[in-house]
Amino acid sequence: MSALDNLPIVVIGAGPVGLAAAAHLHERSLSFTVLEAGDAPAAAVRQWGHVRVFSPWRYNIDPAARRLLDEAGWVAPDADALPTGAELVAGYLQPLAELPALKPHLRYGARVEAISRLGLDRLRTAARDTTPFLIRLTDGDELLARAVIDASGTWGTPNVLGASGLPARGERDAGRYLEHALPDVLGADRDRFAGRHTLVVGAGHSAANTLLSLADLAAEHPGTEVTWAIRTTSPARTYGGGDADALPARGALGSRLRTHVDAGRIRLLTGFSVHALTPTSDRVTVVVRHADGGQESVTVDRIVAATGFRPDHSIAAELRLDLDPVMGATRALAPLIDPNQHSCGTVPPHGVDELAHPEVGYYAVGMKSYGRAPTFLMATGYEQVRSVVAALAGDWQVARDVQLDLPETGVCNSNPDDSATGESCCGPAPATEPTGRGLATGISGGLLAAPLNLVTLDAAPAGAQTGGCCGS
């Protein structure tokens, strides 16, 4: 037994995936500590508590967590019901965090500032793999760890509005007009939207949820206007697979949105690349730049930036990470989750091998593991941590037996321009379609073993915007 074996495994984040990791660590009798920046579990989920997810309870509960809860006499919700974020917290995550097996190991108000190796910076190699991780909190406290499972998510780092991945001109100064993804349009935030003109920017399910709420609000409050802007030339990805979607609520989301657009209740603007934001009296003018160099503008009262999220790897700056230059995920995982090739339901199974970095013992899991890809589902994160924890316990056979059952979306990928008709982009399944069991890929080393195909700026795909494809 090494000195590392006497140290805990630190989990960063007490959201759904972080708590699932804790449940698996407990089952494996591995010492652990969960660090949560918020003052309660699932702090990010609570911020979108008013939103009803499209995946039923059966996909939202981790098996190890379920076993712990069942032992405590937990009454499980209807497996086919669709919970809101608030119901997910109250009915599952809060009771899980309160279990005696987990509660003593959770620290709230513990925001991680940086992760390194004790006495070693990123340059030093000697004895690196046997040196403890050093985790520094923003309050100055420091912890040592045997391994780190980073489930901190991406909620705090949304994408910008600017079309080039950079903030639009004036974006930082226009904060009073901007809304984070998923505002509570029909509840606590109603007064900011009723009787006003709102522009929703984004092509994912977060945008769709907000647009539907705004359409309902417009039916109750005359003068409420709704405009939807996407960078692509077609909304097919957001409309999704309709009746072909294995999750009816997800298919209905797009179908309802399409009905509102077709009826003119929601104005749709395509090819919309935000160039600048200019406050005009108590409103804001959004300047759009087209590919041909032309510009136009639209003036609104509020802007909802539903443009997706990106990971913040700055806390791991002194660790040796091998990140794909496009996705910001590990190089082995990136081609498996590329939204140009995969929808939520077509991501192959993946586990510890695809999540590993050169920094032995560090794993980013959950939404953060996906980098900028929007194709993440909670069930994916649960299988990730099951695999990672099994590996940390030395059970490599179980760790590599990766199995994932995801509901199909009814669309083949997240790029609407692949559909010439604007309808479903799916053709016949290829004979080599993954079965959903076993190792995730036959690509050895992911992009490390395959050359990058560079394209010119003019050839960049029109559907390159990263929005929230799958939600929770």
N, C-alpha and C positions, 0 to 999 in steps of 0.2 A: 504494500500500500504506500502511495506517495503522499507528500505533504498536501498536494492538491485535493486528495480524497477527503480530507478533513474540512474542506471549505464548502460553503453552499453554492448551488447553482443559482444565479440571479436572473430573474425574469423581469424585464422592463415593460410595464404596462399591465393593468388589471382589467382589460377589456375582455371580450369573449374568448379571444385566442390566448391571451396571457393567463386567464383563469383556467382554461383548458390545459395549458402547459403545467400549471400548478397541480391540477388533478392527476395528470399522468406522472408527475414527479412524486407525488404522494404514493401512488400505487406502486411505484418502483422503489419506494423507501429511500429516495434520494433527498438529501437536505437541500432546502431551497428558501429563497427570500423573493418576494414580489415587491417591486418598487412602483408605486403609482403616483403620478404628479398631482392628480386631483384629490379631493377630500372624500371620495367614495369610489367604489368600483364602477367601471364602465362610464367614466366621466364623459367621453365623447358620445357614446350612445345616448346618454341623457339629453344631449344637445339637439338630437333629432328624435326625441321621444314621441313627438306628435305624428311621425310618419309610420304608416303601416307597411311592413316589408312584404315583398311578393313571394318569399319562400316560407312554406308552412313550418310549424314547430319541428317536424321530424328532421329538417335539415339544419336546424339552429342549435341543437343540443349536442354537445360533445359526449361520446360514449363513456369515457372515464368519469366525466363530471356527472353523468346520469347515474352511474353506479354508486357514486358517493352520495348523491342526493336520495336515491332510492333506499339506501341503508339508513338514512335519517328519517324515513317516513314521508318523503316529499310526494305531494300529489301532482303528477305530471299533467300539463295542459293537453288539450285535444291535439293530437299529432297533425291533424289536417287544418287546424285553424291558423290564421295569419295574424301574428302579433304586431303591435306597434313597438317602436323602440322602448317606450315607457313600460309596456307589458313584458318585453324581453328582460328588462332590468328587474322589475318587481317580481316576475314569476320564475326567473331562472338565475340571473347573474347575482343579484343581491343575496338570495338564499344560499347560493354556492359559496360566495365570499364569506358568509357567516358560519359556515360549517367549522366545527372544532379542528378538523384536519387541515384547514387552510387559513382561517382567521388569524392565528398567532404569527403567521409568516408574511402577512400583508402589511406594508408600510405606506401610509397615505401622506400626501404633501411632500413626496420624495421625488423631486425632479432631477434627472440625470444630466450633468453638465458635460462629462467626458468619460471615455473608457480607454484604458491603456493597459500595459503590463507593468507590474511592480518593478520599478527601477530600470525599465527598458522603454526606449522610444521605438518608433516604427523601424528605424535603421538596424537595431541590434538583433542578431540572430541567435547567438549562443544561449543555450538553455531556454529558449523562448517558450517552447511547448510545455515546459514543466514549471514555468513561472506564473504565479497567480495573476488574474485580471485585477486591475485597480479601477474601481468605479467611484468617481467623484460626483457628489451632489451639489446643487446650486447653493445649499446652505453651508458648504464647506466640509460636510461629513464625508468620510471615505470608507469604502467597503472592499474587502477582498473576495474573490470568487473563483471557483474552479472552472466555471463556464458561464457564458452569457447567452440568454435567449431574448432577443430584442423584439418585443411585440408592441412597440410604442405607436405603431400605426402612422397615418399620414394626415389625420384630420386637421392638425395645426399648421399644415403647409400646403394650402391650396395653390393651384396653378394661377398664373396671372391672366388678365384679359387680353393682353397684347398677343397678336397673331404669331410673332416670331419667337415666342417663349420668353420674351422680355416684357416688362411692364409697358403698357401703352403710354404715350406721352400724356402727362397729367394724371396718370392713374393713382399715384401715391398721394396726390393732393385732392383727390376726389372721393376720399374715404367716406364722407358723410352721405354720399349718394349710393354707396355700394353695400350689398348684402352678401353675407357668406352663403354657401349652398344650403338649401333646405330651411329657409325661414318659416316660422309658424304663421303662414298667411291667414289661416282661418281662425287662429287663436290669439296668442299673446302679441303677435306682430300685425294684427289686422289693420290697425289705424294707420300704419305706414303705407298700406297698399290700397285701401278702400277709396274709390273715387279718383285714383291716380293712374298714370300711365307707367307700366313696368316693362322693362326690357329684360328678358331672360336669355343669357348667353350660354350655350352648351348643348351637347347632343346626347347626353347620357340619361340614365334613369333619375338622377337627382333633378335634372332640368325638367323631365317629364312630370315628376311628382309636383314640382312647384307650379308648372304651367296648368296642371289640372286643378290645383287649389285656386289659382288666380281666376280660372274660368268659372269656378263655382262662386267665387267672390264677386265677379262681374255680374253674375245673374242676380245677386242680391243687392248690389250697389251700382246704380246707374252712373256712368262716367268713368268706371274702371276699365282701363284699356290694357290689353296684353299683346306684346310683341315678342316673338321668339326668333333668335338669330343663331345660325349655325355656319361654320366655315365651309362645310361641304356643299355639294350641289344637290344633294338628296337627303331627306330625313329618314330613309329606309332603315338605317341602323336603329334609330330611336323607336320607330314604329315596331320593329322586331318581327317575330314570326307569327304573331296573332294566334290563331287556333292551333298552329303547329308547335307552339311552345309547350314544353312539358310542365311548366308552372303556369296555370291558367291566369293567375293574377298578374304575372309579368306580361303575358301576351295581351291581356285586357288593357294594361296600362298604355301600350302603344296604340291599340285600337281606339280607345277613348280619345287619346290625343289627336289622332288622325281625324276623327269625327269633328272635333272642335276646329281644327285647321280648315277642313273642307267646308265647314259651315261659315267660316269667316270670323268666328269668335276669337280665334287666335291668329294674328297676322304672322306669317312665316317669311323670314328673310334668309336666303341662302347665299353662299359665297361671301359671308360676312366676316371680314377681318378687321378687328378693332385697331385703329391707328392712334387715336387721341381722344381724350376726354376733356371737355371744356365746360366748366360751370357757367350757366347762363341764368342770372337772377337766382331763383330758388329751384332751378331745374339743371339738367346736365345734357350737353350735346355730345353725342358719340359720333366721331368721325371715322368713316370706313374707307379703307384703301383697297381698290380692286387690283387684280393681277395686271391689268393693262395700264395701271398707273392712275386711273381715274379715281375720284373721291366723291362721296356723298355723306350725308349726315342725317341723324335722327335725334330728336330732342325728347327726353323722357324725365319722369320724376325719380324713378328708382331703377337700379341695375342689380340683378341677381347674377352673380358670377358662379355659374354651375359648370365650371370648366375643368373639373377634376382636381386631382391632388398629385403631389410628388413627394418622394421620400427625402428626409433630411438626414444625411449620413455624417453630419459634422461632429456628432458626439463620438464617432468612431474614427476620427481623423488620424489617430495614432495607431490604429490597427491596420493590418494588411488585408485589405478588401480587394476582391477581384470582381469589379462591376462591369457589366456590359455597357459599352459606350452609348448605346441607344436607349435601352429600357431603364438602366439604373438598377437592374436586378443582377443576380449572379450570372456569369456568362453561360453556365449550363442551363439555367432556368429560362433565360430570356427568349430563346426561339420557341419555347413551349407555350409561352403566354402572349406572344406578339399579337396585339389586337388587329393587325392587318391580316392575320391568319386564323385567329381563334376567337370564338365567342365564349361566353361564360361556361357553356356546357361542353365545349370541345377541348378544354385544357386537359392534357394528358396527366395521369397520376405522377406525382413527384414527391420526393422526400429528402432525407438527409444528404444524399449525394449531390442533388441539384442545388441544395441550399448552402453547401459548404464553401467556406472561404479559405485562402491560404492561412488565415489566422485560426489555428486549430482551437475549437471550443467556442467560437462565436458564430451565432446563427441569427439572422434577421428572418422573422416569420410573420405570417399574417399579411395584412395589406402592405406593410413596408417591404416585404420580400418581393412584391410584384413591381417595384419601381414605379414607372409611370403607366404601366398597363392597367386598364380599368376592368379587367375580366375576373376579378377576385370574388369568391363566395366564401361565407363563413365555414362551410363544410370543408373547403380546401385547406383553410388554416388549421382546422382540427386534425386533419390527417398529417399535415406538416409537423405539428408538435408531437403527435404520437410517434412518428418516425424519428424525430430528433431526440426525444427523451429515451426511446429504446436504444439508440446509438450511444447516448451518454451513459446508459446503464451497461453498455458492452454487449447488448443483444443485437448484433448486426444482422442476423438472419431475419428477425422480426422487423428491424428498422428498414430493411430493403424490400420487404414484402408490402409494397405500397398499393393500396386499393382505394379507389375513389369513385363514387357513384354520383354523378352530377346530372341534373335535369337539363335536357337539350333546350336551346333557346328558339329553335326554328329558323335560325339564320346561321350561315356557315362561318362568318367572321364578323368583325366589327367595322368593316370598310364598306360603306353604302355604295361606293362607286363600282364595286364588283357586281352590282346588280344593274343590268342594263335597263330593266323595266321599272326599277324602283320598288319591286315587290321582293319576295324572299329570294335570297341569293343562293339558295341551296340546290345543288344538283344531286345525282346519285352518289352514294357514299363510295369512296374508292375501296378496292379490295383489301388494301393494307390499313384500313381504318383501325386505330388502337382499340383494344378490347376493354380498356379501363382497369386492367389488373397488371401488376408487375412493375418493373422498372420503367421510368417515364420516357426514356428516349434511347435510340440507338446511335445518337450523335455523340461520339466520344469527346468530352470536354466542351460541348456546345460550340460557341463561336471561336473558342481557342483552336479548334480543329478545322474550322471552315473559314475561308477568306471572306472578308466583308465586301459586298458589292456596293461600290460607291456610285451615287447618282448625282447629276447636276441639280442645281436649285430649281431649274425649270421643270425637271422631271419628278420633283417631289410629289408624293401622292396627295391628292386633294383632301383625303380623309385623315390627315395627320393629326388632327386635334385630339387631345386626350381628354375625354369626358368620362363621367362615371357610368360605365357600361352596365355593371352588374349590381351595384349597391351591396346590400348586406344579405 
